Amino acid sequence: MLDLLASSPLLTIAVVIALGTLLGAVPFGPVKFGAAGALFVGLAVGALDPRLGEGLGLAQTLGLALFVYTVGLAAGTGFFRDLRAQLPLMASSVVVLALLAVALVVAGPLVGLAPDLSAGTFAGALTSTPALAAAADAAGNEEPAVGYALSYPVGVVLTIVVVALVLARGWRGRRDPDPVAGVGLIDVSAEIDHPVRLIDVPGFSSVRFSYLSREGTTRVVEAEEELRVGDRVVVVGPRQAVEDAVAHLGRRVDEHLAHDRSVVSFRRFLVSDQAVAGRTVGELDIPGRFAGVITRVRRGDLDLLASEDLVLQLGDRVRVVVPNDQLRAVGALFGDSERKVSEIDALSLGGGLALGLALGLITLPLPGGVSFALGSAAGPLVVGMVLGRLERTGPIVWGLPNAANLTIRQLGLLLFLGATGLASGQAFAAQAFTAQGLRVVLTGAAVVVLAAVLFILAARLVGASAPRTAGALAGLVGQPAILAYASERVVDERVESGYAALFALGMIVKIVLVQVIVGA
């Protein structure tokens, strides 16, 4: 059986992924490891035969690049929108990592760890492969790799447990904007009891108005409409914003205007036309072209209010209120094709990924005669974030449909974790049950716990919410499986935004610090 697996690396990875998925679904108390199960199964299988961990570099690199690139695409808009708010969190992460390095320099000799082994333990506990490479170059031996292999799974497991605890607490951040995700939208009909202009309604930008009924005639309301006594309108938005708007307009009525679809109707259209993707709701000018209005956008599991500056993406389901005779024309505008939206644009995916990998190859010199490169992890992430923010460049739409993004992301993550486990299995097994191995494991656990405690305290101090803290902690540790676990537990875009903010920064800082530890 081992000979068969050794002769077919792809078969081995497929078996590891399948068994890892089963392990990831098993609850250990309040925690399920999810995709990280592939890592632990890979470690066990890789320990059986050294041949099973050979020749997996391409699968490992491809999986990681696909994962971080798709995360960057999804997180780009939120990251740049919240960049100023996340600067204190980013500064805190640098301080926390520096304190950890100092602690290892001081405590390493006390527990019997040489500087080279301490550097590998630091890189493994914080799951940074580029930091391991820097430590190995600085040390000139295999000691960092041993520390890395032993502390890596410890870092994954303990951080997942900490993230589970953080999300269970679920505190709100005083300086963290509320998420778009999870904010339910409602629509109600209101009767006007005094003359008022729509733009004068409190919170006008936080709601949308669709139907207008006046003297027995129903049509789509106009943005600068002057409402009269007795008019009825439909208000769409978050519950509190809708209730405030209705209170200003008059009173809520039970007879919902949207139930009468004889003249004006509503329908969800699928955005499948690339000419629409990457455009804002305002740029489409639905009121001027079709006498209609976009009220909300369904993106994956999220219901978004269709504000004028909301950028549409392939795969969005757009709810439009429009006269019945314009339904066909609106459908033609958006494309409304399931088949077309399921097709991935290979040009934008391949081009964006190639830009990210090329950026990762650029090498910069650092003090001490060493060099730094973003590599196949941070390079695609950074490019993905930039392209996700741009949305489109001329005719090229960089974004992926939400379903395609999640599918590619999951596939890349499983490939990376399975290959990483197989490649590290032998080193892990060789030292895991020795006295030195035990010291490395305990030291790695201490590094992770101390990092988590310090970072959570800093996050609370700077006013970050629990979801952003969880994502940022995953980015600080630099482990995709932790991000995947957090994303499974809560639907909140701040998780990915926090991860994107700290992943590349944390990797750069760790590369510098492991060299300091080796030279101590």
Secondary structure by P-SEA (a helix, b strand, c coil): caaaaaacaaaaaaaaaaaaaaaaaccccccccccaaaaaaaaaaaaacccccccaaaaaaaaaaaaaaaaaaaaaaaaaaacccaaaaaaaaaaaaaaaaaaaaaacccccccaaaaaaaaaaaaccaaaaaaaaaaaccaaaaaaaaaaaaaaaaaaaaaaaaaaaacccccccccccccbbbbbbbbbbcbbbbcccccccccccccbbbcccccccccccccccccbbbbbbccaaaaaaaaaaabbbbcccccccccccbbbbbbcccccccccccccccccccccccccbbbcccccccccccccccccccccccccccaaaaaaaaaccccccccccaaaaaaaaaaaaaaaaabbbbccccbbbbbcaaaaaaaaaaaaaaacccccccccccaaaaaaaaaaaaaaaaaaaaaaaaaaaaaccccaaaaaaaaaaaaaaaaaaaaaaaaaaaacccaaaaaaaaaaaaccaaaaaaaaaacccaaaaaaaaacaaaaaaaaaaaaaaaaac
